[in-house]
Amino acid sequence: MAKTIEQLVAGLAGTYEVSEVCLLLEAHLERGDTAFHVEVGAALHRRYGSGWAGAEHASLYDHVLWDVISTPGRVHVEHAFALKPAVSLRPGRPLHRTAAVLAEYQPLEALAWVFEAPAGHPRVPEELRACLVQELVLRGAPVAELPAARAWAAASPYWAAHPLARLPWTLDPIEGEPVMAHYSRGAVAFGIPYGLPEGERIAAAGRVAVEIGADEPGLTVALRRWARQFNGQLEAAVFEAERPVAPEELPGTLAGLPLDCMSGEGCRGPLGGVEGVDEAHGGAHAAHLAVVPTTAAAVWRQLFVAASSGAGDERVWSYGGYGRLEAWRSLAALVGAGPEERVAEVARRAGECAWYAFTMCGDWFICDDLDLGFAVLDAGRRRLAVIAATDYRGG
């Protein structure tokens, strides 16, 4: 005689053996019957509660939820929310992760229900909706053409005051095709487009004297978690040059800046000579400095990945929506725009700037893929903004 769902779930007490339940879940999933998953999930919750001691039981609940939430179709979206996705899909920030998974696996029309559910719906938090909008934008979905999403945004006081509301519902050309994390059952994969980009290194000739400029705390917004994980560290500052800096003068100017990242102690090997640098002005280790031209788009791409899925540990990720916001805030600081400046204005300013990437093979950078170094000259080529970051320092 076949066991009931209640009997199956009750039999899990005191054991980590869940294969029988998993086989049944797979069989029903092949038929598109996620209603069975909802019944199993509800029985798990009734029997063991939301804080059961057995880790295997918690994983089984996430298995159930994953199968439902990643099966395309409106009915499966509704079933997923019956399983409380906002408090599952560990690890990380559950609401943000759920929004990312929905955006990756569900067609746009199936997600209309998320926005149509009445305000205050116990299973559909406003924060999840806010994150979902931006997760869809980042994946190129025409969410602006979804009437339910537009109607929700127009009527929601929560959205009106939300920081993500300042971001447009279409991608700016600078954003291109953002590198997004890919989610699967029990795992996540993400790219790491860090390090010095390809390009011809600038042959140095001379340097320009600079002074410390105005403080720009927004420079490190997209990278702030790096200093909290794996002994990573950050350095950022703005300088004012006494005259416009020519491209060939930038390597020498950077090498002479009073920044820890320009230290050359403990070099792992020269990156090639940088000539014309006055060693008396901090350029003693300029032979280990490499500077290449880059673009605002390339810098935004690295800042976005660093914010959305950087610092290694998913529990501190910003995920797509907030990662996008933080990338634009750091880009705004780089070009001298205010933290609340519109994306279009930041992009306009970015087009007037000169963009460079650099690395110094010394005791600060690790000379690996987990390094970032950006230098940005404004339209007048006198304001020089610098960001340097490492995500791992050993230990």
C-alpha positions in Angstrom: 0.0 0.0 0.0 1.4 3.4 -1.0 2.4 5.7 1.7 0.6 9.0 2.2 2.6 12.2 2.1 2.1 12.5 5.8 3.5 9.0 6.3 6.5 9.7 4.1 7.3 12.9 5.9 6.8 11.4 9.4 9.3 8.6 8.4 12.1 11.2 8.0 12.2 11.7 11.7 15.6 10.7 13.1 17.1 9.9 9.7 18.9 11.6 6.8 17.6 9.1 4.3 15.3 11.1 1.9 15.8 9.2 -1.4 12.3 7.8 -1.4 10.8 11.3 -1.2 13.2 12.6 -3.8 12.3 9.9 -6.3 8.6 10.7 -5.9 9.3 14.4 -6.4 11.2 13.7 -9.6 8.4 11.6 -10.9 5.8 14.3 -10.3 8.1 17.0 -11.7 8.4 15.1 -15.0 4.6 15.3 -15.3 4.6 19.0 -14.4 2.7 18.2 -11.2 4.2 20.8 -8.8 1.0 20.7 -6.7 2.5 17.5 -5.2 5.6 19.5 -4.2 3.4 22.0 -2.4 1.8 19.2 -0.4 5.1 17.7 0.5 6.5 21.1 1.5 3.4 21.9 3.7 3.8 18.5 5.4 7.4 19.1 6.1 6.6 22.4 7.6 3.8 21.0 9.7 5.9 18.1 11.0 9.2 19.8 11.6 8.5 23.5 11.6 10.6 26.2 10.1 13.6 25.6 12.3 14.0 21.8 12.3 17.2 20.4 13.6 18.0 18.0 10.7 20.0 19.8 8.1 19.0 17.2 5.6 15.3 18.0 6.1 16.0 21.7 5.5 17.8 20.8 2.3 14.8 18.7 1.3 12.5 21.6 1.7 14.8 23.7 -0.5 14.9 20.8 -3.0 11.1 21.0 -3.1 11.1 24.7 -3.5 13.7 24.7 -6.2 11.8 22.3 -8.4 8.7 24.5 -8.2 10.3 27.9 -8.6 12.5 26.9 -11.5 9.7 25.2 -13.5 8.4 27.8 -16.0 4.8 28.7 -15.8 2.4 30.9 -13.9 0.9 28.1 -11.9 4.3 27.0 -10.7 5.1 30.6 -9.6 1.9 30.6 -7.5 2.8 27.2 -6.1 6.3 28.5 -5.2 4.9 31.3 -3.2 2.7 28.9 -1.4 6.0 27.4 -0.2 7.3 30.6 1.4 10.2 31.2 -1.0 11.0 34.4 0.8 12.4 32.5 3.8 14.1 29.7 1.9 16.5 29.1 -1.0 19.5 29.4 1.3 22.2 30.8 1.5 22.4 34.6 1.2 19.6 37.2 1.5 16.5 35.0 0.8 14.4 37.7 -0.8 17.1 38.8 -3.2 18.1 35.3 -4.1 14.5 34.3 -4.8 14.0 37.3 -7.1 17.2 36.3 -9.0 16.0 32.7 -9.4 12.6 33.8 -10.6 14.1 36.2 -13.1 16.4 33.6 -14.5 13.9 30.7 -14.8 10.5 32.2 -15.3 9.1 33.8 -18.5 8.0 37.4 -18.0 4.3 36.7 -18.5 4.4 34.0 -15.8 5.7 36.6 -13.3 2.7 38.9 -13.7 1.1 37.1 -10.8 3.9 38.3 -8.5 2.9 41.9 -9.2 -0.9 41.3 -9.3 -1.1 39.8 -5.9 -2.8 42.4 -3.6 -0.7 44.7 -1.5 0.2 43.1 1.8 0.0 39.6 0.4 1.7 37.5 3.1 3.7 35.5 0.5 4.8 38.4 -1.8 6.8 41.0 0.1 7.2 44.4 -1.6 11.0 44.1 -1.3 10.9 41.0 -3.4 8.9 42.8 -6.1 11.4 45.7 -6.1 14.3 43.3 -6.5 12.5 41.3 -9.2 12.1 44.4 -11.4 15.8 45.0 -11.5 16.7 41.4 -11.8 14.5 41.3 -14.9 16.0 44.5 -16.3 19.5 43.1 -15.9 18.6 40.0 -17.9 17.2 42.1 -20.8 13.5 41.2 -20.1 11.1 44.0 -21.2 9.6 44.4 -17.8 8.5 47.9 -18.7 6.0 46.3 -21.1 4.5 44.2 -18.3 1.2 46.0 -17.3 1.1 44.3 -13.9 4.6 45.5 -13.0 3.9 49.0 -14.2 0.6 49.2 -12.3 2.3 48.0 -9.1 5.1 50.5 -9.4 2.6 53.4 -10.0 0.5 52.4 -6.9 3.1 51.2 -4.4 4.3 53.7 -1.7 7.0 51.2 -0.9 8.4 51.4 -4.4 8.1 55.2 -4.6 10.5 55.5 -1.7 12.8 52.6 -2.7 16.4 53.2 -3.7 16.1 50.9 -6.7 13.3 53.1 -8.1 15.9 55.6 -9.3 17.3 53.0 -11.8 15.8 52.9 -15.3 13.8 49.9 -16.5 16.0 49.4 -19.5 19.8 48.9 -19.6 22.0 51.8 -20.4 24.6 51.2 -23.3 27.3 51.3 -20.7 25.8 48.3 -19.0 25.9 46.2 -22.1 25.1 42.6 -21.2 25.9 42.3 -17.4 27.7 39.2 -16.2 25.0 37.5 -14.1 25.3 34.7 -11.6 23.7 31.4 -12.7 21.7 29.5 -10.2 21.1 25.7 -10.1 19.8 23.4 -7.4 22.2 23.7 -4.5 24.8 25.7 -6.4 25.6 29.0 -8.0 28.2 29.8 -10.7 29.5 33.3 -11.5 32.2 34.9 -13.6 35.1 36.9 -12.3 36.1 39.4 -14.9 38.6 41.1 -12.7 42.3 41.9 -13.2 44.0 44.1 -15.8 42.0 44.1 -19.1 43.7 43.4 -22.4 45.2 46.4 -24.2 48.5 48.0 -25.1 50.3 49.4 -22.1 50.9 53.1 -22.0 54.6 54.0 -22.5 55.3 56.5 -19.7 56.9 60.0 -20.2 56.9 62.4 -17.3 54.5 63.1 -14.5 52.2 65.9 -13.2 52.1 67.2 -9.7 48.8 66.6 -7.9 47.1 67.6 -4.6 44.5 65.7 -2.6 41.0 66.6 -3.8 37.6 66.4 -2.2 36.6 63.3 -0.4 34.4 60.9 -2.4 33.1 58.1 -0.1 30.9 56.8 -2.9 34.0 55.5 -4.8 34.1 52.3 -2.8 30.4 51.6 -2.5 30.5 48.7 -5.1 33.6 47.2 -3.4 33.0 47.7 0.3 32.4 44.1 1.1 35.9 43.2 -0.3 37.5 44.7 2.8 35.4 42.5 5.1 36.1 39.2 3.4 39.3 37.2 3.1 41.5 40.0 4.3 40.7 42.1 1.2 41.4 45.8 1.2 40.4 49.0 -0.6 42.0 52.3 -1.3 40.3 55.2 -3.1 41.0 58.9 -3.4 40.5 61.9 -5.7 43.4 64.2 -6.7 43.6 67.5 -8.5 46.4 68.0 -11.0 48.2 71.3 -11.5 47.5 71.0 -15.2 45.8 68.5 -17.6 47.4 65.1 -17.5 48.3 63.6 -20.9 48.0 59.8 -21.3 51.7 59.3 -21.3 52.0 61.2 -18.1 49.5 59.1 -16.2 51.7 56.1 -15.3 54.3 58.4 -13.7 51.6 60.5 -12.0 50.0 57.3 -10.6 53.3 56.0 -9.4 54.0 59.2 -7.4 50.6 59.2 -5.6 50.7 58.9 -1.8 48.7 55.6 -1.9 49.6 52.3 -0.2 48.7 50.4 -3.4 51.6 52.1 -5.1 54.1 50.5 -2.7 56.6 48.3 -4.5 57.9 46.4 -1.5 57.9 42.6 -2.0 57.4 42.7 -5.7 56.9 39.3 -7.4 58.6 40.4 -10.6 58.6 43.6 -12.7 55.7 44.2 -15.1 58.0 46.1 -17.4 59.8 49.5 -17.2 58.0 52.8 -16.7 60.4 55.4 -17.7 60.5 59.1 -16.9 59.5 58.8 -13.3 61.2 60.9 -10.6 62.1 58.4 -7.9 62.3 61.2 -5.4 58.6 61.8 -5.7 57.4 58.3 -5.0 58.3 56.6 -8.3 60.9 54.2 -7.0 58.8 51.2 -7.9 57.2 52.4 -11.1 58.9 49.6 -13.0 56.2 47.4 -11.5 53.3 49.5 -12.6 51.2 48.7 -15.7 48.5 51.1 -17.0 46.2 50.4 -20.0 43.4 52.4 -21.5 39.9 51.0 -20.8 36.3 52.2 -21.1 33.5 53.2 -18.7 31.6 50.1 -19.8 34.5 47.8 -18.8 34.8 49.5 -15.4 31.0 49.3 -14.8 31.1 45.6 -15.7 33.7 44.9 -13.1 32.1 47.1 -10.5 28.8 45.3 -11.0 30.2 41.8 -10.6 32.2 42.9 -7.6 29.0 44.3 -5.9 26.4 41.7 -7.1 28.5 38.5 -6.6 31.8 39.6 -5.3 33.7 38.9 -2.0 33.2 35.2 -2.5 30.7 34.5 0.2 27.1 34.6 -1.1 25.8 35.7 2.2 27.2 39.2 1.7 26.3 39.6 -2.0 24.1 42.5 -3.1 22.6 40.3 -5.9 21.5 42.0 -9.2 19.3 44.9 -8.2 21.5 46.4 -5.5 24.6 45.4 -7.3 23.4 47.5 -10.2 22.7 50.4 -7.9 26.1 50.2 -6.2 27.9 50.0 -9.5 26.3 53.2 -10.7 27.0 54.9 -7.4 30.7 54.1 -7.6 30.7 55.1 -11.3 29.1 58.4 -10.4 31.8 59.1 -7.8 34.5 58.3 -10.4 33.1 60.9 -12.8 32.4 63.5 -10.1 28.6 63.2 -10.1 26.4 63.2 -7.0 25.3 59.9 -5.4 21.7 60.5 -6.4 22.5 61.7 -10.0 20.4 60.1 -12.7 21.9 57.2 -14.7 21.7 59.2 -17.9 23.7 62.1 -16.5 26.3 59.8 -15.1 26.6 58.1 -18.4 26.9 61.4 -20.2 29.8 62.5 -17.9 31.4 59.1 -18.3 31.6 59.7 -22.0 33.7 62.8 -21.4 36.2 61.1 -19.2 39.4 59.2 -19.9 39.4 55.7 -18.4 42.3 53.6 -17.4 43.0 50.3 -15.6 46.2 49.7 -13.7 48.0 47.2 -11.5 51.2 47.4 -9.4 53.1 44.2 -8.7 54.1 45.0 -5.1 53.1 44.2 -1.6 49.6 45.6 -1.9 48.2 44.0 -5.1 48.4 40.2 -5.3 48.9 40.3 -9.1 46.0 37.9 -9.7 42.5 37.9 -11.1 41.2 39.3 -7.8 42.7 42.7 -8.2 41.1 45.9 -9.5 42.7 49.2 -10.2 40.9 52.1 -12.0 42.0 55.7 -12.7 39.6 58.2 -14.3 40.4 61.7 -15.6 37.5 64.1 -16.0 36.7 66.1 -19.1 39.3 68.7 -18.2 41.9 65.9 -17.5 42.8 67.5 -14.1 40.5 65.7 -11.7 42.0 62.2 -11.1 39.8 59.6 -9.3 41.5 56.3 -8.3 40.1 53.0 -6.9 42.2 50.0 -6.0 41.0 46.8 -4.5 42.1 43.3 -3.6 39.7 40.5 -2.7 42.2 38.2 -1.0 45.3 38.8 1.1 46.0 35.4 2.4 45.6 34.2 5.9 
